[in-house]
Amino acid sequence: MQHAPGFLALVEATRQRVKEVSIAEARARLAAGAWFIDVREQSEWVAGHAAGAVYVGKGVIERDIEALVPDKDAEIILYCGGGFRSVLAADALRQMGYTNVASMAGGWREWSAGGAPTE
């Protein structure tokens, strides 16, 4: 997908404030108990998602995260299709006081292309 220049500029500026993890790092952290949250659109989730992930769309994550993960020090890894929307969502959670949130670089495309477990 070709992204608009303004969107890319926003993501790149936001990326400076957000921790990103590789697919391999994400898998290791998930095995250790991190939350794994898919922030894509619901239609994308239904078409396929990472095994063990929970769905909380980017459009509602700020509203719903505290009910799902009340511990603001819990480790949370967010992913989207390619690692752009999850950067924006991770920054929003950081601003809400979550101290251990990361975006998975490469997102769903790299996760599924690399043979990681899917549902």
C-alpha positions in Angstrom: 0.0 0.0 0.0 1.2 3.5 -0.9 0.9 5.8 2.1 0.3 9.5 1.9 3.3 11.8 2.6 1.6 13.5 5.6 0.8 10.1 7.2 4.4 8.9 6.7 5.7 12.2 8.2 3.4 11.8 11.2 4.5 8.2 11.8 8.2 9.0 11.4 7.9 11.9 13.9 6.0 9.7 16.3 8.5 6.8 15.9 11.1 8.8 17.8 9.0 8.5 21.0 8.0 4.8 20.6 9.9 1.6 21.3 9.8 -0.8 18.4 10.6 -4.6 18.5 11.4 -7.0 15.8 9.3 -10.1 15.1 11.8 -12.3 16.9 11.9 -10.0 19.9 8.1 -9.9 20.0 7.9 -13.7 19.9 10.3 -14.0 22.8 8.4 -11.3 24.8 5.1 -13.0 24.1 6.4 -16.3 25.4 7.3 -14.4 28.6 3.8 -13.2 29.0 3.5 -9.8 27.2 0.1 -8.7 26.0 -0.2 -8.9 22.2 -2.8 -6.5 20.7 -3.9 -6.2 17.0 -4.9 -2.7 16.3 -6.0 -3.2 12.6 -9.5 -2.9 11.3 -11.9 -5.6 12.4 -12.2 -6.9 8.8 -8.4 -7.4 8.8 -8.5 -9.2 12.1 -11.3 -11.6 10.8 -9.2 -12.4 7.7 -6.4 -13.6 9.8 -4.3 -12.6 12.9 -1.4 -13.5 15.0 -2.0 -16.5 17.3 -2.6 -15.4 20.8 -3.3 -11.8 19.9 -6.4 -9.9 21.2 -8.2 -7.4 19.1 -8.6 -3.8 20.1 -8.9 -1.6 17.0 -6.8 1.6 16.8 -10.0 3.6 16.7 -11.0 2.5 20.3 -7.8 1.5 22.0 -7.6 4.6 24.1 -11.1 4.1 25.3 -10.8 0.4 26.0 -7.2 -0.3 27.1 -7.6 0.4 30.8 -10.4 -2.1 31.1 -8.4 -4.8 29.3 -4.9 -4.0 30.8 -5.3 -2.0 34.0 -1.6 -2.4 34.9 0.2 0.5 33.3 3.5 -1.3 33.7 2.4 -4.4 31.9 4.3 -5.2 28.8 2.2 -4.6 25.7 3.2 -5.2 22.1 0.9 -3.7 19.4 0.8 -4.6 15.7 -1.0 -3.5 12.6 -0.6 -4.4 8.9 2.9 -3.0 8.4 4.0 -1.2 11.6 2.6 2.3 11.0 -0.7 2.4 12.8 0.7 0.5 15.8 3.4 3.2 16.2 0.6 5.8 16.5 -1.4 3.7 18.9 1.7 2.9 21.0 2.4 6.6 21.4 -1.2 7.2 22.5 -0.8 4.5 25.2 2.5 6.0 26.2 0.8 9.4 26.7 -1.9 7.7 28.8 0.9 6.5 31.2 1.7 3.0 29.9 5.4 2.5 30.5 6.2 -0.7 28.7 4.4 -0.5 25.3 6.0 -1.3 21.9 5.1 -1.5 18.3 6.1 -4.6 16.3 8.1 -3.5 13.3 6.9 -5.0 10.1 3.4 -5.8 11.5 1.1 -8.5 10.3 2.8 -8.7 6.9 6.2 -9.7 8.3 4.7 -11.8 11.0 2.7 -14.0 8.6 5.4 -14.0 5.8 7.9 -15.2 8.4 5.9 -18.2 9.3 4.9 -17.1 12.8 1.8 -18.8 14.1 -1.5 -17.3 12.8 -5.2 -17.9 13.4 
